[in-house]
Amino acid sequence: DEAVVPSRLHGVTTGSEDADDLVKQAAGGVDAFRQITRTAAASAEKEIEVISSEIKQLITANGGTIEPQQKDGRMQLNVGGTVFSISVKRLLHRKMKTTYLSTLLLH
């Protein structure tokens, strides 16, 4: 685990002892803020990992699949009697793969 880098304000001086004390206090506040946000970010990442794992378990427990069953080629989609040939690669595009259509067709 990497340590939080101290604020560069610790090396700042003003030429006034009172002002230098204020700058040191501010530097300490910046350091504390960095540590708090780092801890909060780490906690949020762990929570997201747990939630992601729970979602995967729910999907598989209900008979779903995590990965698309077909990853290449084309699939035929019958829409009201009209058959469309759809590229699986296009359904897996980063902007398309989270849509309902892509999810329904690939999983």
BELZI-V283142 format. One record per backbone hydrogen bond with DSSP energy under -0.5 kcal/mol. CO is the residue of the C=O (numbers start at 1). NH is the residue of the N-H. If there is no record, write none. Layout:
CO	NH
CO	NH
This chain:
7	10
8	11
9	12
16	20
17	21
18	22
19	23
20	24
21	25
22	26
23	27
24	28
25	29
26	30
27	31
28	32
29	33
30	34
31	35
32	36
33	37
34	38
35	39
36	40
37	41
38	42
39	43
40	44
41	45
42	46
43	47
44	48
45	49
46	50
47	51
48	52
49	53
50	54
51	55
52	56
53	57
54	58
55	59
56	60
57	61
58	62
59	64
60	63
73	88
73	89
75	86
77	79
77	84
78	80
79	82
81	83
82	79
82	84
84	77
84	86
86	75
87	91
88	92
90	93
93	96
93	97
96	99
99	103
100	104
101	105
102	106
103	107
106	69
